[in-house]
Amino acid sequence: MLKIQQRGGDWVFVTPIGNLFLTPEIGREVRVERVLFVHRDKLPRIRKRLGLPMTIGQMRESPPGSLFSEFFTSADTFAVVRQRGKLREIEPICYRMVGDAISILALSQLGYARRRYANRIALFGEHIAGKTQRAFLNTRDAFSSFGGRLTSSPGPFALTGHWRNFHRQAFFLGLLKIINGDTKVSRSWRNDLKRAAIFAGRSINSNDVANSFLWNMIALELLLTQQGDKYSAALPTRIEAFLGWVGFWSSGSYEDRIWEIYQKRSALVHDGNLEDISKKDLLFTDDLLFNLLVNIVRFPKLFQSKGDVIDFAEKVEAEHRLGLKSKVRPKKLVYFSHRYTKEDLDEI
């Protein structure tokens, strides 16, 4: 085993993925940068493209009793990465790439699925059951209560034609083109968008309200702020540039709410204060992130860099100070409003 771990060369890293199903409507595969997610039924048909030296059937049959006999049927979806180097050195690199790609793909549930029903995509064996269980036992008599609650959708996250059509109007397909290098923006902005997508995807993929809230806040800061900014002042101003035209920006006290969530973010980071962060705060950051991503991705030629985003926000703010009707904002900015039920606002 030690000799194998030290062996160099060109490798194809393959690992099963839990809670993800790729339908024929999207071609049974989706690429996130260098990671290809592919349905197990398609693996045999594209094994030459992937660089696999033998057919899937040959690997399953040789040698008899090989672990490969069950490996390629262990999940509906597999992640595939090609990487060069010594096996012991590239293994953590490949796992990190797949983990980041999982987070980015999980982000496509933002706005598409209600958070309480979002699927937890993960490496197979790490994916989380969709329901918790609990019991209340009365200390004075034999009365008891049994129950539980959903922590995620009971089925896998399916990339369907409906999912694809939703994101033609929303953000994910456009964001994926930027991350994959198909839509050209500055390298630093591409990296910021990718990192923001990873953090926001981790948020969607988590059941923990405080962690999810913090990851959303980090994603917002990656999209809108730069070193030297006073974040508590910069965030409301820059979000307003994209969303302030919406009628309920003022009636909903958005500026005050953004300032409030930033204070909660600071209290969490600096004082470990978890108690003040509510599901309502988390869903508010979901809405901000979703609509920001929709509008940023919609205009890749206008927003080629973070500098372009900040310059845009400063011009809109200058128009406000002069009392001018905005000519800077594109006419095709959009806002998706989400309505939440009492069940949505319950803790995850």
DAWO-V637926 format. One record per run of one state. SS is the DSSP state (helix for helix, strand for strand, loop for the rest). FROM is the first residue (numbers start at 0). LEN is the number of residues. Records with the same first field share a line. If there is no record, write none. Layout:
SS = FROM-LEN, FROM-LEN
This chain:
loop = 0-1, 5-4, 18-1, 22-1, 26-2, 32-2, 50-5, 61-6, 71-5, 84-2, 107-7, 117-4, 123-7, 137-6, 150-6, 159-1, 169-2, 179-7, 204-4, 224-6, 243-4, 251-2, 271-7, 298-7, 321-20, 345-3
helix = 1-4, 23-3, 39-11, 55-6, 67-4, 86-21, 114-3, 160-9, 171-8, 186-18, 208-16, 230-13, 247-4, 253-18, 278-20, 305-16, 341-4
strand = 9-9, 19-3, 28-4, 34-5, 76-8, 121-2, 130-7, 143-7, 156-3
